[in-house]
Amino acid sequence: MSPRPPVRMCARCQRTTDAPVLVHEVHAANGAGFNVYACGECAPSYPPPADVLELLGPVAPAARRSPSRLTVRVYKVNRDGAVIEERGEVEIVADGDDAHRLLSGG
């Protein structure tokens, strides 16, 4: 028994083809992505697939990147959601492998 040939629908002309050409990969952050296929006649009209790493451009060395900051502010609120007291804040600054915690009053 021979394997069944792949049958896909062309994204451009919507005809089915048993010789699909992969023209685009769609990536999804929240699950599986999918592939876009075209027939042999329509495939040349699609631009070549882009390399994702080339789209990001050159990555700056860690020494030139600014440090990451996270600020957490703590408030006391009443049952209506109105702020009745500011309890202070915590700021975390991460520069490379080091993280520093800056505390301020409250």
N, C-alpha and C positions, 0 to 999 in steps of 0.2 A: 504494500500500500504506500503510495507516494504522498508526501506531505501536501496539504492544501495550500495553494498559492495565496499570498496576502492580497486581500481585496480592500481597497480604501476609496473614499470619495475625494475627488479633486476639490480643493478649497476654492479654486477659481471658476471652473466650468460646471461643477457639481455632478460630473459624470463619474461612475465607478471605474476603477482601473485595477488590473491585476499586476501592474508594474509601477507601484507608487514610488514617488521620489520625495524624500524628507526635505521640506523647505524651511521649516521653522520648529523650534522647540519652545514651548511655553512653560516657564518655571513658576511654581506657586509656593509661597512661603508657608501656607497652611495645609498642605497636602500634596498629593501627586499632581504633577503637571500633565501636559499632553503634547502630542506631536501634530504638526500640520503637514498634510501631504498634498501633492499635486500630481497630475498625470504627466507623462513625458512631453507632451506638447506645451503644457502651461508652465512647467517647472523653470524654463529659462527666463520667464518674465519676473521671477522672484529674485531679489538680491541675495547674494550669498549669506549664509547665517553668520551673525556677528559672534565673535569670541567674547564671552562675558567679562573675562579679565581685561581685555583691551578697552571695554567700555568704561571701566573704573579709572583708567588713566594711571600714571605713575603714582606709586604709593610713597608718601613722604617718610623719611627716616623718623624713628621714634623721637630723636632729639629735637626735631623741628616741630613736632606736633604740640599743640597746647594741651595742658593737663585737663583731664576730665573732672567735672564738678557735679556733685549731687548735694542739693540743699533740702533738708527736711524741716518744715516748720510745724510746730505743735501748738494747737489752739484748744481752748475750752469753749464749748458752745452750749447754748441752752436748747430746750426742746423745740424751739422755733427755727433753729439753725443760725441764730445770730451769735457772733463771736463776743464772748464776755470776758475773755482773758487770753493774752498771748503768753504761752508758756516758754517760748524761746525757739532756738533753731540749732540744728547740727549741720555743718557743712563738711563734706568729705571731698578731698582733693586727691586724685590719683594721678601720679606722674610716673609713667613707666611701671616699675614693679613696686614702687612705694606708694602708700596711701596715708594721708595725714587727716586727722579729725580736728576740726576747729569748732569749739563750743562757744556759744554766746548766750548770755543771760536769760533770765526768765523766772 
